Amino acid sequence: MTIGQVLPYQPAGKAGNALAVRPIGLADEHGQLLRQVAARAEAVLAEAAADRWPATELEALLGYLRWEILRQVGDEELLLFPACEAPARLDRLARDHARLRACIEALEHAGGDGTRSLEMLVTAIRDFLRQLELHMAAEEDTLAAAACRGGALATTALGAHPHDWYPLTEGPVIDLDALPPEQAVAAAVERLRQLRPGERVELLSRSDPCPVWQRMDELAPRRYGFDYLEDGPDHWRVRVTARERE
């Protein structure tokens, strides 16, 4: 399977009749992740092809790799690996995960030494994409062959966070009304946890987003500033700033 061959992601839905529901499979989840990585990588490669250093595009790619791909690797090890009845088959997958972590770390340091070689960056990204595709295909086959209980289910089917959140909260403005109501607070909190000291985003909503502030204050007291730019009654706009660590 290549990135260009990944089928559109379909959430769990009815299959055949009203009573049959197909659980989300690992291949579905991998396809969703691969498309998101590919779109961000293509933006980096397009800038490089124009002989421009892709600072913004590279950071967008790295953000996704840090928060979605690395999270996926950890969730697979926590949720999928223990369910396999042939643990010896998992050795290769564990080695692949270690290599993926190392590749992402190398991309994070790309250009950091002052050389900023576009050729080296392009090569590194293409190598990473190829490695990611091969690993995901091998993982799907290996977990199926290892007699995993329940089959090769997606991590989201076993309780991991939904991958739909990231694209909806990626930019500098988070429209809470665009998120499923029961997931809006959790998705916003996930995004705010990614902010580095001094960074900020805005929350937009047709209701007071105070539950987001309350949850963040529970998790990280006084680490985030919440400034109401619009305070209802029909629209709320709140600027959230990650404060410098004391």
N, C-alpha and C positions, 0 to 999 in steps of 0.2 A: 504493500500500500504506500502510495506517495501522497504528498500534500495535495497535489492536483487531483487526486482520485478520491479524496475524503468525501463521503456522502454528507449532505446537510444533516446537522444534528437534530434529532427528534426527541423531545422529552417523552417520558413514559406515557403511554396512552393505550387506548383500546385496541386490541388485536383480534380480529375475527368476529367477536361478538361483544355484547355489552358487559359480559362477565369476565372476559379474558383480558388481562392487563400484562403487557410485556415489561418486565423490569428493565431499567436502563442498564445496558451492558457496558463493559469496559471499553469496547471498540467505539461505542457512541461517545463516551466521555473523552477518549483519546482524540477522536475526530474533532470534537469541539475545541479542545486545547490546541491541536495542530493548526487549525484554521486561524485562531487568534495569534499564535506565534508567527505563522507565515505572513499574515497581514502586516504585522509590526516589522518583521525582518525585511519584507519587500520595500517598506518605506525607507529603511536604513540603506538598502542596496541602491535604491533610486537616487538618493542624495549622493552616495559614493560614486555612482556612475556619472553624475554631473560634476564630479571633482570637488564636492563640498563635504566638509566634515559634518556628519549627521548627529550633532550633539543632542538635539531635542528628540529625534527619532530613536537614537540609541538608548536614551533614558527611558523612553516609552517601552521599548523592547525589554530592557533590563527590569523595569518595574513589573512587567507581566511574568518574566521568568522567576523573579524573586518570590512573588506572592502567589502565583498560580502553579507554576511547574514545580518549584521546590516544595510547596505545600502538597501537591499531588504525590510527589515521591514519598514524602513522610506519611501521608494518609494510606498509600498503598502498603507500605511496610507495616503500618499499625493495624489496618483493617483487612487487607487481602492476604498477606503472607501467612499470618497465623492460622488461616482457615485451610491451608493446603496440607494434604495428607502425604505429600512427597517433598519434604523440605529441602532435600538435596538438590532438587531442580531449581531452587531459588538462588543458588550461589551466583550464577551468572547475572541474574537480575540485580542482586545486591551490588555486584561489581559495576554494572551499568549505571546504577544510581550514583555510586561514588564518582564515576567519570562525568556524569551529567552535572553534579555539584561542582566539580573541578572546572568544567568548561564554562559554567555560568560565572564562577569566580574570575576566570581568565578574561571573559568578556567585560566584567566590571572594571578590570584594570586596563582595558584597551585604551591606549592614548594617554594613560596616566603618567607615563615616564617622559612625556614631552615629545615623543617621536610622532605619534598620531599617524601611523601608516595606514592609509586607506586600503592598500592591497592586503596587508595583514588582517585588518578588520573584516574585509569581505571574505577572505579565506576562512577565518575563524567562524564567522556566522554560517557560511555554507557547510562547513564541517559539522557544526553543532546541529543544524537542521537535519542533515543526513543521519547523524548519530541518534537524534531524538526519534526520527521516523523508524529506524531499524530497531531501536530499543522497544518502542511501543508495540510494534508488530510482533517482536519476539516475546514480549511480556504477555500479550494476549494468548499466543499459542502455548507458552509455557504454563501459564496458570490454568488453562483449560486441560492440558495434559497432566497437570499435577493433581487432578481430581479435587480442585478446590470445592469445598462445600458451598452449594448454591450456584456453582459456576463462576465465570469471570464477570462478576457484577461490577458496576461502577462504584467508586467510593461514595458518590453522592447517594446511591441507593442504600448505603450502609450508615448514613448519618453525617458524612462530611459536608462541608459548606458548598452551596451551589456555585458553579462556575459562571452562571449568568450574572452574578453580582458585579464582577470586575468591570466589564465594559460599560455598565450603567453608572458606575461611580468613578470612572477613570479620570475625568477631566477636572478642571478647577471649580466646576459647579455641579452639585448633586441635586437632581430633581427627585425628591423623596416620593412624589406622586407617581413617578414612572416605575417605581419598584412595587412588587407585591406587598400589600399593606401589612401582612403578617411577617414580612421579612425586612421591611424598610429600615427599622432601627438597627437590626443586626448588620445589614449591609453597610449602612452609614458608619457604624462603629468600626467595622472591618477596614473601611477606607481611611478613617481618621487615624487609626493605629499605624498606617503607613507613612503619615506625615513626618518629615524630619523637622528638627527645631527651626523655627522661623517660617516654615511653610504654612500656607493657609488654603482653605477652600470655602465655598459658600454653600449653604443648605437652602434649598427652595422648597416651599410646601404651602398647601392650602389650609394646614392646621399647624398649631404651635409645635415645633420640633423639640420641645423641652425633654421628651423621653430620651433623645440622643444625648443631650447634655447630662442628664441624670445617670445614664449608663456609663458614659465616659468618666464622670466624676467618681463613680464606684470603682472603675478599673484603674484609673490614674488620677488621683486627686490633685487638682490645681495644675495639671500638666497642659491643659488646653484652655484657651480663652474663647468665650462665646459672646459675640457682640451682635445685638439685634439691629439690623439695618432697616428692616421693615417689621412692624409688630402688629400684624393683623389689621382689621378683623378678617379680611378675605385672603390676604397673602402674607406669608412670613419669609423673610430673608435674613439668614444668620451667617455671619463670618466667623469661621473657626480657625484659630491660630494655635499651632503647636509651640509651646513656650520652650525657651532654652532651659536645659537641665540645670538645677541649682548645684 
